[in-house]
Amino acid sequence: MSSESIKKVVGGSPAVRRLHHIRELDGIRGIAALAVFFHHLCFASMARPQESGIRLALYHVSHFGQYGVDLFFVLSGFLITSLLIEDRTRPAYYVNFYWKRALRILPIYVLCLTAVLSFIPHSAGYVVLSLLFLANFARLFHIGVAGPFWTLAIEEQFYLIWPTVVRRRSVDELSRWAIGIFAGAILLRTIAACFGHHDYIFTFFHCDGLAAGALLACVFEKRERTGVLGNMRWLGGAFIVGLALFLVSQFFTPQGGAPESFSADALQTGVTLLVAAMAGFVILQRGKPAMAIFRSRILTFFGLISYAMYMVHAYLMGVYDAYSPFDVSASLAAYWLRLTVVMAATILLCLVVRYAVELPAHSLRKYVLKRPAPETGPDQNH
């Protein structure tokens, strides 16, 4: 597709409007990372505490931390689609996008896979699938799962196709595509529920969060371009419907068969709507005093290390559990020691990775990214 054709799709001037950094989204990313961390440390790897108190409360609350993954998906869909929209008039559109993805994702990704291959027995099959970004299909090959790579697989499979859609469609058309993908994922989950299936690790069952984020990107790009936001009551509607589906799924929890699958479908749809509405509201209100908590240093710090934190914390937890002599289920002190040590080790390792791996990889962009012509302005690292 020629540059002139792309200009016609975009409409009007080919001038690029750079995406302004939204600090609040760093804070939301930090919330997502902490949610997944506490889910694994305080729920997924723990038996239900028998006594009442803070441990039991943390156990119940951290159960919902698994939906931090869905928040990651919405944020990814918003940010990546925003960048794709603003870069799509450039001749090096594909080259630059995939180089950015490679330098962002692969260094930590390959390091983690190397560790998995070295220290987890019989993990070679999973490592091979992960290198091909097919880890979410491991169970189809009767291969054991050994890490969080399934979520990265969903993203990269989506981004094999989505950049071409963005490049060839107007923003209004992209909005309709995003809505169609969102609705399609729900439809497929509903069809699967008729057969008692509710395992949503496959991309076609779990891409609605990415599509919801892409829709937000289209809405807010149009506001940046025209200065008109339009009627945003649909955000409130999405929140209300999402909350209703979420609550229904919590109170209606049948075991086995189609009823359980329909409940799981309602839960997944409700969660996606809730986190998308939350992200949209924060973007809409960015910079305002009410959003200060999302700009806090603590949350934005965890947002900065969120990718490394997501990738490494479960492995550090496994190492601690393998070598610790303390029974966390029998001792309150052992419980808090485990949580403190794993958190501290995770932060320390993430900082090492940040300065020894992520930033050096980021600096390589100047050697591989193709710069735009002078009239479009200098390229800007994201």
Buried (B, 14 or more C-beta within 10 A) or exposed (E): EEEEEBBEBBEEEBEBEBBEEBBBBBBBBBBBBBBBBBBBBBBBBBEEBEEEEEBEEBBEBBBBBBBBBBBBBBBBBBBBBBBBBBBBBBEBBBEBBEBBBBBBBEBBBEBBBEBBBEEBEEBEBBBBBBBEBBBBBBBEEEBEBBBBBBBBBBBBBBBEEBBEBBBBBEBEBBBEBBBEBBEBBBEBBBEBBEEEBBEBBBBBBBBBBBBBBBBBBBBBBBBBBEEEEEEEEEBEEBBEBBBEBBEBBEEEEEEEEBBBBBBBBBBBBBBBBBBBBBBBBBBBEBEEEEBEEBBBEEBBBBBBBBBBBBBBBBBBBBEBEEEBEBEBEEEEEBBEBBBEBBBEBBBEBBBEBBEEBBEEBBEEBEEEBEEBEEEBEEBEEB
